[in-house]
Amino acid sequence: MNDDVNWSRVRVSGEDAESYLQGQLTQDLALTPSYSFLLNPDGTVIASLWIEKAADGYDLVMSRAFLEAVMARVNRFKLRSRLSITDLGESSGPFQSYEEQITLGVPLEKECASPLLPHAFSREFLQSAVSFSKGCYTGQELVGRLESRGGNTPWRMVRFRTTAVDELQASILSCGPEGPQGITTLSVSPSGSIGLAMIHRTYEVPLEMRSRTEIIETGGAPIR
């Protein structure tokens, strides 16, 4: 996959926009522009978002694949809040291509397809998208509890570089119980492929593949 990411922009504006979003998003809006997660009440991820300040509120920028779920979620708890939620359509985003997504280690729709807690998406991205010092938000209790216990999860997102995509996929799928494991995003080039994958915490690259495959934790240096 070497295509550009299709971004959508949703504006939340009005008198209660900031207080409402502070209760829905994992990141402190005082730190915008920044990444954030939108969570279910059980702490699992609905979408990763890029948050920007707008003149009359905030813009939620997301992969278009997240749009329907995000619109449903942010409208669900609006109730009598004095705000409006508007789909502004196609937009630019924090990066352009899926190759850049891999380089930066940002989870998008394929990484978030299974119900996982934010800690599955690397310590680096967690620190850029979750505030552990702001007030309450939906899903905070379970996220905070996991953080206090060390943040370990059965599944985690990693980046990789390989010249043996099919073998890598097979080895990832063979490790651990049935779950979200597998290659999620792939960028192919003549010199090899780079990508993102969800792996079980016990996974190691088989010895016979190590000359052709490198797993790079998303908290490390960007993959090039």
C-alpha positions as CSV (number, residue, x, y, z in Angstrom):
1,M,0.0,0.0,0.0
2,N,1.5,3.3,-1.1
3,D,-1.7,5.3,-1.3
4,D,-2.5,8.6,0.3
5,V,-4.6,8.7,3.5
6,N,-8.1,10.0,3.0
7,W,-8.8,12.5,5.8
8,S,-12.1,13.9,7.1
9,R,-12.6,16.8,9.4
10,V,-15.4,17.2,12.0
11,R,-15.8,20.6,13.8
12,V,-17.2,20.7,17.3
13,S,-18.1,24.3,18.0
14,G,-20.1,26.3,20.5
15,E,-20.2,27.4,24.1
16,D,-19.8,23.9,25.5
17,A,-17.4,22.5,22.9
18,E,-14.3,22.5,25.0
19,S,-15.8,21.1,28.2
20,Y,-17.7,18.4,26.2
21,L,-14.6,17.3,24.3
22,Q,-12.5,17.2,27.4
23,G,-14.9,14.6,28.7
24,Q,-14.7,12.5,25.5
25,L,-11.1,12.6,24.3
26,T,-8.0,11.2,26.0
27,Q,-5.8,14.2,25.3
28,D,-5.9,17.5,27.2
29,L,-7.2,20.1,24.7
30,A,-4.7,22.6,26.2
31,L,-2.0,20.7,24.3
32,T,-3.5,20.9,20.8
33,P,-2.6,20.5,18.1
34,S,-2.0,16.9,19.1
35,Y,-3.1,13.3,18.7
36,S,-5.9,11.8,20.8
37,F,-8.0,8.7,21.1
38,L,-11.8,8.4,21.2
39,L,-12.7,5.5,23.5
40,N,-15.6,3.3,24.3
41,P,-16.7,3.2,28.0
42,D,-14.7,0.0,28.4
43,G,-11.5,1.9,27.4
44,T,-11.1,0.3,24.0
45,V,-10.2,2.5,21.0
46,I,-12.8,3.7,18.6
47,A,-10.5,6.0,16.6
48,S,-7.2,7.8,16.7
49,L,-7.6,11.5,16.0
50,W,-5.6,14.6,15.2
51,I,-7.0,17.6,17.2
52,E,-6.7,21.2,16.0
53,K,-8.0,24.4,17.6
54,A,-10.6,26.2,15.5
55,A,-11.8,29.8,15.9
56,D,-15.1,28.7,17.5
57,G,-14.2,25.2,18.8
58,Y,-12.0,22.3,17.8
59,D,-11.5,20.2,14.7
60,L,-11.3,16.4,14.9
61,V,-9.2,15.2,11.9
62,M,-9.4,11.5,11.2
63,S,-9.0,8.8,8.6
64,R,-12.2,8.8,6.6
65,A,-12.7,5.2,7.6
66,F,-13.3,6.4,11.2
67,L,-15.9,9.1,10.3
68,E,-19.2,7.1,10.8
69,A,-18.1,5.7,14.1
70,V,-16.8,9.0,15.4
71,M,-19.9,11.0,14.3
72,A,-22.1,8.4,16.1
73,R,-20.0,8.5,19.2
74,V,-19.6,12.3,19.7
75,N,-23.3,12.8,19.0
76,R,-24.4,10.1,21.4
77,F,-23.6,12.0,24.6
78,K,-24.3,15.5,23.3
79,L,-27.7,15.7,25.0
80,R,-28.4,19.4,25.9
81,S,-24.8,20.6,25.5
82,R,-24.6,23.9,23.7
83,L,-22.6,22.9,20.7
84,S,-22.8,21.8,17.1
85,I,-21.0,18.9,15.5
86,T,-20.4,19.4,11.7
87,D,-18.9,17.1,9.1
88,L,-16.7,19.4,7.1
89,G,-15.9,16.7,4.5
90,E,-12.5,15.9,3.0
91,S,-9.5,17.6,4.6
92,S,-5.7,17.6,4.9
93,G,-4.3,15.7,7.8
94,P,-1.1,15.5,10.0
95,F,0.6,13.5,7.2
96,Q,-0.2,12.5,3.7
97,S,0.6,8.9,3.0
98,Y,0.4,5.4,4.5
99,E,4.2,5.3,4.1
100,E,4.4,8.3,6.4
101,Q,2.0,6.6,8.8
102,I,4.4,3.7,9.1
103,T,7.4,5.9,9.5
104,L,5.7,7.8,12.3
105,G,4.1,4.7,13.9
106,V,0.6,6.1,14.1
107,P,-2.3,3.7,14.4
108,L,-5.1,4.2,11.9
109,E,-8.2,2.2,10.9
110,K,-6.5,-1.2,10.3
111,E,-4.6,-1.0,13.6
112,C,-7.7,0.0,15.4
113,A,-10.0,-2.6,13.8
114,S,-10.1,-4.8,17.0
115,P,-11.2,-3.6,20.4
116,L,-7.8,-2.8,22.0
117,L,-6.8,-0.4,24.8
118,P,-4.6,2.6,24.0
119,H,-1.5,0.9,25.6
120,A,-1.4,-1.6,22.7
121,F,-0.2,1.2,20.4
122,S,3.2,1.8,21.9
123,R,4.4,4.0,24.8
124,E,5.5,6.7,22.4
125,F,2.1,7.2,20.8
126,L,0.4,6.8,24.1
127,Q,2.4,9.7,25.5
128,S,1.4,11.9,22.5
129,A,-2.3,11.0,22.6
130,V,-3.3,10.4,26.3
131,S,-3.2,12.7,29.3
132,F,-3.0,11.0,32.7
133,S,-3.4,14.3,34.5
134,K,-6.5,15.8,33.0
135,G,-10.0,15.4,34.3
136,C,-12.3,12.5,33.6
137,Y,-13.1,11.2,30.1
138,T,-15.0,8.3,28.8
139,G,-12.9,5.1,29.2
140,Q,-10.4,6.7,31.6
141,E,-11.0,4.3,34.5
142,L,-9.7,1.3,32.7
143,V,-6.9,3.1,30.9
144,G,-5.7,4.6,34.2
145,R,-5.9,1.3,36.0
146,L,-3.8,-0.4,33.2
147,E,-1.3,2.4,33.4
148,S,-0.9,2.0,37.2
149,R,-0.2,-1.7,36.6
150,G,2.6,-1.1,34.1
151,G,0.6,-0.8,30.9
152,N,1.3,-4.4,29.7
153,T,-1.1,-5.7,27.1
154,P,-1.3,-9.1,25.3
155,W,-1.0,-7.4,21.9
156,R,1.2,-4.5,20.7
157,M,1.8,-2.6,17.5
158,V,5.3,-2.7,15.9
159,R,6.9,-1.5,12.8
160,F,8.9,-3.8,10.6
161,R,11.2,-3.9,7.6
162,T,11.3,-7.1,5.5
163,T,12.0,-8.8,2.2
164,A,9.8,-11.8,3.2
165,V,6.3,-10.4,3.7
166,D,4.4,-13.7,3.4
167,E,6.7,-15.5,5.7
168,L,6.5,-12.7,8.3
169,Q,2.7,-12.7,8.2
170,A,2.6,-16.5,8.6
171,S,5.0,-16.4,11.6
172,I,3.0,-13.6,13.3
173,L,-0.3,-15.4,12.8
174,S,1.2,-18.6,14.3
175,C,2.2,-16.9,17.6
176,G,-0.3,-16.6,20.5
177,P,-4.0,-17.2,20.8
178,E,-6.4,-16.2,18.1
179,G,-6.6,-12.4,18.1
180,P,-5.8,-9.2,16.2
181,Q,-2.3,-10.3,15.1
182,G,-1.1,-9.8,11.6
183,I,0.3,-7.2,9.2
184,T,-2.0,-4.2,9.1
185,T,-0.4,-1.6,6.9
186,L,2.2,-2.3,4.2
187,S,4.4,-0.1,1.9
188,V,6.3,-2.0,-0.8
189,S,9.5,-0.8,-2.5
190,P,12.2,-2.4,-4.6
191,S,14.5,-2.6,-1.6
192,G,11.9,-4.3,0.6
193,S,8.8,-3.6,2.5
194,I,8.0,-1.6,5.6
195,G,4.8,-1.8,7.6
196,L,2.9,-2.0,10.8
197,A,1.8,-5.2,12.5
198,M,0.0,-6.2,15.6
199,I,1.9,-9.0,17.4
200,H,1.4,-11.1,20.5
201,R,3.7,-10.1,23.3
202,T,5.6,-13.4,23.1
203,Y,6.4,-13.0,19.4
204,E,10.0,-13.2,18.2
205,V,11.2,-13.2,14.6
206,P,12.2,-16.8,13.7
207,L,16.0,-17.3,13.5
208,E,15.8,-18.3,9.8
209,M,14.1,-15.0,9.0
210,R,16.3,-12.6,11.0
211,S,18.6,-11.7,8.0
212,R,15.6,-10.6,6.0
213,T,13.3,-9.1,8.7
214,E,13.7,-6.5,11.4
215,I,11.0,-5.7,14.0
216,I,11.3,-2.1,15.3
217,E,9.4,-1.1,18.4
218,T,7.2,1.9,17.7
219,G,8.8,3.7,20.6
220,G,12.2,3.7,18.9
221,A,13.7,5.8,16.1
222,P,11.4,6.2,13.0
223,I,11.7,3.5,10.4
224,R,13.2,4.6,7.1
